[in-house]
Amino acid sequence: MGRELRHRPAGSGKLWAVHETVSEIEGAITPEFKTKKELIKHLVAHGTDWDEPWPRPAAEEFVNRTGWAPSFILSKGCVKKGYEQPGQRPKKGGGDEKETQEDHTD
């Protein structure tokens, strides 16, 4: 449970957004964008409705590779935001037990 990259069909392409998957509401926490590059720019400049701006490496890792991040990670008494852990890919994501799938299309 945490942050998940989702897309929906739109005309001849897709619209990309970050969704939160923790509460009963489960909805988009960014605007929808026509490309992954636009979404990355938004995350770096503004973050999400729940997060401050993201570091570029974390935004790129999330959008281009993992597509999922926990809300936070508690380890050895330190709390870190889940998206700040680039390269740590879950086998399952989104709290729905579906396999995380890579999609390198815009």
Buried (B, 14 or more C-beta within 10 A) or exposed (E): BBBBBBBEEEEEEBBBBBBBBEEEEBEBBBBBBBBBBBBBBBBBEBBBEEBEEBBEEBBBBBBBBBBBBBBEBEEEEEEEBBBBBBEEBBEEBBBEEEEBEEEEEB
